[in-house]
Amino acid sequence: MLRTHPRSLVRQYERGDITLMELRTRLVQAANHCPPDVIAAAIPAEELAVIQQEVASPPATVEVSPRIFAMEMSEKEMEEQRQAYYDGTWRWHRYFNNPNRKR
């Protein structure tokens, strides 16, 4: 999985290098290597709101998480991406549901 800073992801989207779906997926996955509060401070409020909606009901298992793939990915890479999305979803979910988080 790419470890790209959230601001860099937003810039890639603004340049048209990645799609809106890719941006949002990568921002969820980014919580695996960057704390959600750092990501939240680095991205536009509208994207943060979308992430909050997306993770309100996280998937129960990796198997029901969205499949993430590209033509050149191996099956192993696809599963790693799926696992990263699942793990990121739960990190974000805990972040948004932490009563002590700064708003």
Backbone torsions as a table, in degrees:
resi	resn	phi	psi	omega
1	MET	NA	138.5	177.3
2	LEU	-70.1	139.6	177.2
3	ARG	-109.7	78.3	-176.8
4	THR	-103.1	137.7	179.3
5	HIS	-63.4	143.1	-178.3
6	PRO	-54.4	-40.9	179.3
7	ARG	-62.5	-36.7	178.1
8	SER	-65.0	-39.0	177.3
9	LEU	-61.9	-43.2	179.2
10	VAL	-62.7	-42.6	178.1
11	ARG	-63.2	-40.2	177.6
12	GLN	-59.9	-41.3	178.1
13	TYR	-64.7	-45.8	-178.9
14	GLU	-61.0	-33.0	177.6
15	ARG	-79.2	-11.9	-178.0
16	GLY	87.6	14.4	-179.9
17	ASP	-77.9	-26.0	176.1
18	ILE	-134.7	156.6	179.6
19	THR	-81.6	168.7	177.0
20	LEU	-61.9	-39.7	177.9
21	MET	-62.8	-42.4	177.7
22	GLU	-63.3	-42.9	178.1
23	LEU	-56.4	-51.9	-176.5
24	ARG	-64.9	-40.4	177.6
25	THR	-62.4	-46.0	-178.5
26	ARG	-68.0	-32.7	176.7
27	LEU	-67.7	-36.4	175.0
28	VAL	-66.0	-47.6	-179.6
29	GLN	-64.5	-30.3	-177.7
30	ALA	-60.3	-23.5	179.4
31	ALA	-63.5	-11.6	177.6
32	ASN	-77.5	-20.0	-179.7
33	HIS	-130.1	-2.1	-179.7
34	CYS	-140.4	128.3	-178.1
35	PRO	-58.2	139.2	-179.5
36	PRO	-53.8	-34.5	179.9
37	ASP	-66.3	-31.8	176.5
38	VAL	-70.2	-42.7	178.5
39	ILE	-63.4	-46.3	-178.3
40	ALA	-56.6	-37.4	-179.5
41	ALA	-74.8	-16.5	-173.3
42	ALA	-102.7	-6.0	-174.9
43	ILE	-119.7	159.5	178.2
44	PRO	-61.5	146.8	-178.2
45	ALA	-56.2	-36.5	-178.5
46	GLU	-66.3	-34.0	177.6
47	GLU	-71.9	-37.8	176.8
48	LEU	-61.7	-41.0	178.7
49	ALA	-63.4	-39.2	178.4
50	VAL	-65.7	-42.6	178.3
51	ILE	-61.8	-42.5	-180.0
52	GLN	-59.6	-42.7	176.9
53	GLN	-64.0	-44.0	-176.8
54	GLU	-61.2	-37.0	-174.5
55	VAL	-98.4	4.7	-179.7
56	ALA	-58.1	-37.4	176.6
57	SER	-127.0	82.7	-177.0
58	PRO	-65.5	156.0	-179.7
59	PRO	-64.1	145.4	-179.1
60	ALA	-71.7	-31.5	-179.3
61	THR	-141.3	163.2	176.8
62	VAL	-60.9	-36.8	-176.1
63	GLU	-62.2	-25.4	178.4
64	VAL	-98.6	3.2	174.0
65	SER	-72.5	157.2	178.1
66	PRO	-60.6	143.1	174.2
67	ARG	-79.7	130.9	-179.0
68	ILE	-118.0	122.8	-175.9
69	PHE	-153.2	161.4	171.3
70	ALA	-139.8	158.4	-175.5
71	MET	-53.6	-37.1	-174.4
72	GLU	-87.9	1.1	-177.5
73	MET	-81.3	142.9	172.6
74	SER	-82.0	167.5	177.9
75	GLU	-59.7	-39.6	179.0
76	LYS	-62.3	-44.2	179.0
77	GLU	-63.5	-39.7	178.0
78	MET	-62.5	-42.0	178.9
79	GLU	-67.2	-37.3	177.0
80	GLU	-63.4	-40.6	178.2
81	GLN	-65.1	-40.9	179.3
82	ARG	-64.9	-43.4	178.1
83	GLN	-63.3	-42.1	179.3
84	ALA	-62.7	-38.2	178.2
85	TYR	-66.9	-45.0	178.6
86	TYR	-59.0	-50.9	-179.5
87	ASP	-62.1	-43.2	178.8
88	GLY	-62.9	-39.4	178.2
89	THR	-58.3	-44.8	-179.6
90	TRP	-69.9	-35.1	176.2
91	ARG	-63.7	-44.9	176.7
92	TRP	-63.0	-43.4	-179.5
93	HIS	-57.8	-46.3	178.0
94	ARG	-63.6	-38.7	178.3
95	TYR	-60.3	-51.9	-177.7
96	PHE	-67.0	-24.7	-178.1
97	ASN	-100.5	9.4	177.4
98	ASN	-81.3	115.8	-177.9
99	PRO	-66.5	-15.3	-178.9
100	ASN	-95.3	0.1	-177.0
101	ARG	-72.0	147.2	177.4
102	LYS	-76.9	138.4	-178.1
103	ARG	-112.1	NA	NA
